[in-house]
Amino acid sequence: MGTPYPNPITSSETRIGWIGIGVMGFAMASRLISAGYSLTIYARNPSHPNSLSLQSQGAHFSNSPSQLAQSSDVVFTMLSHPSDVRSVYTGPNGIVSGLNPNSVIIDNTSSHPDLAREIFSLARSKGCWSVDAPVSGGDIGVKDGNLAIFAAGEPVVVKWLEPLFRVLGKVNYVGSAGCGQTSKIANQIVIGSNLVGLSEGLVFAKKAGLDLEQFMGAIRDGAAGSKALELFGERMIKRDFRPGGFAEYQVKDLGMGVDVVEDGEVFVLPGAALCKQLFSSMVANGDGKLGTQGIISVIDRINGT
């Protein structure tokens, strides 16, 4: 198997297409532009502030996902839901219809493993390559270039893409098509439980009269220390719920874990089911567009604080 594209990736030659300019997608696209890559963007709303900001940074615009694919060697997508992924890839004027032979598509969306495998097969039928590569680390991870990237597909393709992935964070090859999405679901099960536990610890400490900054400093280097604490502890204390990832997306991701069926096997995940219920309560309270660290608001309400 040869390389997916005849030439190695360089900022001066490789044409990058990008679809999805929400909180994460905008920050990721901006990092690639800052690294010297030329980006073409498709946005449903070209007048959105993020669209205009990317344009001011030098991005070009395309009229459709298909047209964008025709002018790109590598196409990234960072969308909201699996239904959005399906529409952008396989709908009228979708990415797949415009792919050039040997081009590569990378879906960073937290989506469904079965859909990732379907897109991989469609890409191969066009003589192209697909990598499902969801990420973890939120907006802070993007800004610091420290995202954890769960990349799945052909190993040689992931290896070829490393110059791009290095701009965004650390790439971890996790297996064949679909395994990136499975890894992200498992990651969300872990982080969901961490966020609920951190929220409960902080609410308990506050009601018991502890200084929360001192408490957080005391537990940071012990067994209770975690990446969740480092990323979100201070935000929780200050009730800073600006989103790096929306709470409603956490419900989506946990739902895929609770409801997923692999090879006819249904997984029993009581902790993930409880976390999904708590994050669903946050959405029901009208807070679905807040950051996942806002789960502490649900624990506050339960405790009357």
C-alpha positions as CSV (number, residue, x, y, z in Angstrom):
1,M,0.0,0.0,0.0
2,G,1.4,3.3,-1.0
3,T,1.0,6.7,0.6
4,P,-2.5,8.1,0.3
5,Y,-1.3,11.1,-1.7
6,P,1.8,11.2,-3.9
7,N,3.5,14.0,-2.0
8,P,4.4,14.5,1.7
9,I,2.4,17.0,3.6
10,T,3.8,20.5,3.5
11,S,2.3,23.9,4.5
12,S,3.2,25.3,1.1
13,E,1.7,22.5,-1.1
14,T,-1.0,20.6,0.8
15,R,-4.5,22.0,0.2
16,I,-6.7,21.8,3.3
17,G,-10.5,21.9,3.3
18,W,-12.4,22.6,6.5
19,I,-16.1,22.2,7.4
20,G,-17.4,23.0,10.9
21,I,-16.4,26.3,12.6
22,G,-18.1,26.0,16.1
23,V,-16.0,26.4,19.3
24,M,-13.7,23.6,18.6
25,G,-13.6,23.6,14.8
26,F,-12.9,27.3,14.6
27,A,-10.0,27.0,17.1
28,M,-8.6,24.0,15.3
29,A,-8.8,25.7,11.8
30,S,-7.2,28.8,13.2
31,R,-4.2,26.7,14.5
32,L,-3.6,25.2,11.1
33,I,-3.7,28.6,9.5
34,S,-1.3,29.9,12.1
35,A,1.0,27.0,11.2
36,G,1.1,28.2,7.6
37,Y,-1.4,26.0,5.9
38,S,-3.8,27.3,3.3
39,L,-7.4,26.5,4.2
40,T,-10.6,26.6,2.2
41,I,-13.7,26.8,4.4
42,Y,-17.3,25.8,3.7
43,A,-19.8,27.4,6.1
44,R,-23.6,27.5,5.9
45,N,-23.4,31.0,7.2
46,P,-20.5,32.9,5.7
47,S,-21.3,36.0,7.6
48,H,-21.0,34.3,11.0
49,P,-18.3,36.0,13.2
50,N,-16.2,32.8,13.1
51,S,-16.4,32.7,9.3
52,L,-15.4,36.4,9.0
53,S,-12.5,35.8,11.5
54,L,-11.1,32.9,9.5
55,Q,-11.4,35.0,6.3
56,S,-9.4,37.7,8.0
57,Q,-6.8,35.1,8.8
58,G,-6.5,34.2,5.1
59,A,-9.0,31.4,4.6
60,H,-10.9,31.1,1.3
61,F,-14.5,30.1,1.0
62,S,-16.2,27.4,-1.0
63,N,-19.9,27.2,-2.1
64,S,-20.5,23.6,-1.2
65,P,-18.9,20.6,0.5
66,S,-18.5,19.0,-2.9
67,Q,-16.7,22.0,-4.4
68,L,-14.5,22.2,-1.3
69,A,-13.5,18.5,-1.7
70,Q,-12.7,19.1,-5.4
71,S,-10.1,21.8,-4.4
72,S,-8.6,19.9,-1.4
73,D,-6.0,17.2,-0.7
74,V,-7.2,16.8,2.9
75,V,-10.7,17.6,4.2
76,F,-11.4,18.0,7.9
77,T,-14.9,18.0,9.4
78,M,-15.8,19.0,12.9
79,L,-19.6,18.9,13.2
80,S,-22.3,18.6,15.8
81,H,-24.1,15.3,15.4
82,P,-23.9,12.0,13.3
83,S,-26.9,13.3,11.3
84,D,-24.8,16.4,10.3
85,V,-21.9,14.1,9.4
86,R,-24.1,12.0,7.1
87,S,-25.6,15.0,5.4
88,V,-22.3,16.8,4.8
89,Y,-20.5,13.6,3.5
90,T,-23.3,11.8,1.6
91,G,-26.0,14.4,0.9
92,P,-26.5,16.3,-2.4
93,N,-23.3,18.2,-3.2
94,G,-21.7,16.3,-0.2
95,I,-18.0,15.7,0.3
96,V,-17.9,12.2,-1.2
97,S,-19.3,13.4,-4.5
98,G,-16.4,15.8,-5.0
99,L,-13.5,13.7,-3.8
100,N,-10.4,13.5,-6.0
101,P,-8.5,10.2,-6.2
102,N,-6.0,9.7,-3.3
103,S,-7.4,12.5,-1.2
104,V,-8.0,12.0,2.5
105,I,-11.0,12.9,4.7
106,I,-10.7,13.3,8.4
107,D,-13.8,13.4,10.6
108,N,-13.1,15.0,14.0
109,T,-16.7,15.0,15.0
110,S,-17.8,12.8,17.9
111,S,-19.9,10.4,15.9
112,H,-21.1,6.8,15.6
113,P,-18.6,4.0,14.8
114,D,-20.9,2.4,12.2
115,L,-21.1,5.7,10.3
116,A,-17.3,6.0,10.4
117,R,-17.0,2.6,8.8
118,E,-19.6,3.5,6.2
119,I,-17.7,6.7,5.3
120,F,-14.5,4.7,5.1
121,S,-16.1,2.3,2.6
122,L,-17.5,5.2,0.5
123,A,-14.0,6.9,0.4
124,R,-12.3,3.7,-0.7
125,S,-14.9,3.2,-3.5
126,K,-13.7,6.6,-4.8
127,G,-10.0,5.7,-4.5
128,C,-9.7,7.9,-1.4
129,W,-9.0,7.4,2.3
130,S,-11.0,8.2,5.4
131,V,-9.8,8.6,9.0
132,D,-12.2,9.0,12.0
133,A,-10.2,11.1,14.5
134,P,-12.4,12.6,17.3
135,V,-10.5,14.6,19.8
136,S,-10.5,15.3,23.6
137,G,-9.2,18.3,25.5
138,G,-11.8,21.0,24.9
139,D,-11.0,24.6,24.0
140,I,-8.0,24.7,26.3
141,G,-6.5,21.7,24.6
142,V,-6.9,23.3,21.2
143,K,-5.3,26.6,22.3
144,D,-2.4,24.8,23.8
145,G,-2.0,22.4,20.9
146,N,-2.5,19.5,23.4
147,L,-5.6,17.7,22.1
148,A,-5.7,13.9,22.4
149,I,-6.5,12.7,18.9
150,F,-8.0,9.2,18.5
151,A,-7.2,8.3,14.9
152,A,-8.5,5.2,13.2
153,G,-8.3,3.8,9.6
154,E,-5.2,2.6,7.7
155,P,-2.0,3.1,9.7
156,V,0.0,4.4,6.8
157,V,-2.6,7.1,6.2
158,V,-2.6,8.2,9.8
159,K,1.2,8.2,9.7
160,W,1.1,10.4,6.5
161,L,-1.2,12.9,8.3
162,E,1.1,13.3,11.3
163,P,2.4,16.8,10.3
164,L,-1.2,18.1,10.5
165,F,-2.1,16.2,13.7
166,R,1.0,17.6,15.4
167,V,-0.3,21.1,15.0
168,L,-3.4,20.2,17.0
169,G,-2.0,17.8,19.6
170,K,-0.9,14.2,20.1
171,V,-2.2,11.6,17.7
172,N,-2.9,8.1,19.0
173,Y,-3.6,5.3,16.4
174,V,-6.4,3.2,17.9
175,G,-7.2,0.7,15.1
176,S,-9.3,0.2,12.0
177,A,-12.2,2.4,10.8
178,G,-14.7,3.2,13.6
179,C,-12.2,2.6,16.4
180,G,-11.6,6.3,16.8
181,Q,-15.3,6.9,17.5
182,T,-15.4,3.9,19.9
183,S,-12.4,5.4,21.7
184,K,-14.1,8.8,22.0
185,I,-17.3,7.2,23.4
186,A,-15.2,5.4,26.0
187,N,-13.3,8.6,26.7
188,Q,-16.6,10.4,27.3
189,I,-17.8,7.8,29.7
190,V,-14.6,8.4,31.7
191,I,-14.7,12.2,31.6
192,G,-18.4,12.3,32.4
193,S,-17.9,10.3,35.6
194,N,-14.9,12.5,36.4
195,L,-16.9,15.7,36.0
196,V,-19.8,14.4,38.1
197,G,-17.4,13.3,40.9
198,L,-15.5,16.6,40.8
199,S,-18.8,18.5,41.0
200,E,-20.0,16.5,44.0
201,G,-16.7,16.9,45.7
202,L,-16.7,20.7,45.3
203,V,-20.3,21.0,46.3
204,F,-19.7,18.9,49.4
205,A,-16.5,20.8,50.3
206,K,-18.3,24.2,50.0
207,K,-21.3,23.2,52.1
208,A,-18.9,21.8,54.7
209,G,-17.2,25.2,54.9
210,L,-13.9,24.5,53.1
211,D,-12.0,27.0,51.1
212,L,-12.4,25.6,47.6
213,E,-9.1,26.9,46.2
214,Q,-7.2,25.3,49.2
215,F,-9.2,22.1,48.8
216,M,-8.4,21.8,45.1
217,G,-4.8,22.5,45.8
218,A,-4.8,19.8,48.5
219,I,-6.2,17.0,46.3
220,R,-4.4,18.0,43.1
221,D,-1.4,15.7,43.7
222,G,-3.3,12.9,45.4
223,A,-5.3,10.1,43.9
224,A,-8.2,12.5,43.3
225,G,-6.0,14.6,41.0
226,S,-7.1,14.4,37.3
227,K,-7.0,16.1,34.0
228,A,-10.7,17.0,34.6
229,L,-9.6,18.8,37.8
230,E,-6.8,20.7,35.9
231,L,-9.1,21.7,33.0
232,F,-12.3,22.4,34.8
233,G,-11.8,22.7,38.6
234,E,-11.1,26.5,38.5
235,R,-13.9,27.1,36.1
236,M,-16.3,25.2,38.3
237,I,-15.3,27.2,41.4
238,K,-15.7,30.5,39.5
239,R,-18.9,29.3,37.8
240,D,-17.3,29.9,34.5
241,F,-19.4,27.7,32.2
242,R,-18.2,29.1,28.8
243,P,-18.2,26.0,26.5
244,G,-15.2,24.1,25.3
245,G,-17.7,21.4,24.5
246,F,-21.4,21.7,24.9
247,A,-23.3,19.8,27.6
248,E,-25.8,18.6,25.0
249,Y,-23.0,16.9,23.1
250,Q,-22.0,15.1,26.2
251,V,-25.6,13.7,26.3
252,K,-25.2,12.6,22.7
253,D,-21.8,10.9,23.3
254,L,-22.9,9.2,26.5
255,G,-26.1,8.1,24.7
256,M,-24.0,6.3,22.0
257,G,-22.1,4.5,24.8
258,V,-25.3,3.5,26.7
259,D,-27.2,2.5,23.6
260,V,-24.4,1.1,21.3
261,V,-24.6,-2.5,20.2
262,E,-21.3,-4.1,19.0
263,D,-21.5,-7.5,17.3
264,G,-24.9,-8.1,18.9
265,E,-23.7,-7.3,22.4
266,V,-25.4,-4.6,24.5
267,F,-23.2,-3.0,27.1
268,V,-24.5,-2.5,30.7
269,L,-23.0,0.8,31.9
270,P,-24.9,2.0,35.0
271,G,-22.4,4.8,35.7
272,A,-22.6,6.1,32.2
273,A,-26.4,5.9,32.3
274,L,-26.5,8.0,35.5
275,C,-24.1,10.6,34.0
276,K,-26.3,10.8,30.9
277,Q,-29.3,11.4,33.1
278,L,-27.5,14.2,35.0
279,F,-26.3,15.9,31.9
280,S,-29.8,15.5,30.4
281,S,-31.1,17.4,33.4
282,M,-28.7,20.2,32.6
283,V,-30.0,20.3,29.1
284,A,-33.6,20.3,30.4
285,N,-32.7,23.3,32.6
286,G,-31.9,25.2,29.4
287,D,-28.2,24.9,29.8
288,G,-27.4,22.6,26.9
289,K,-25.2,25.2,25.3
290,L,-23.0,25.7,28.4
291,G,-19.7,23.8,28.9
292,T,-19.7,20.4,30.4
293,Q,-18.2,21.8,33.6
294,G,-21.6,23.3,34.1
295,I,-22.8,19.9,35.4
296,I,-21.9,21.3,38.9
297,S,-25.1,23.5,38.5
298,V,-27.2,20.3,38.5
299,I,-25.5,19.1,41.7
300,D,-26.1,22.6,43.2
301,R,-29.8,22.4,42.4
302,I,-30.2,19.0,43.9
303,N,-28.6,20.3,47.1
304,G,-30.5,23.5,47.1
305,T,-27.4,25.7,46.7
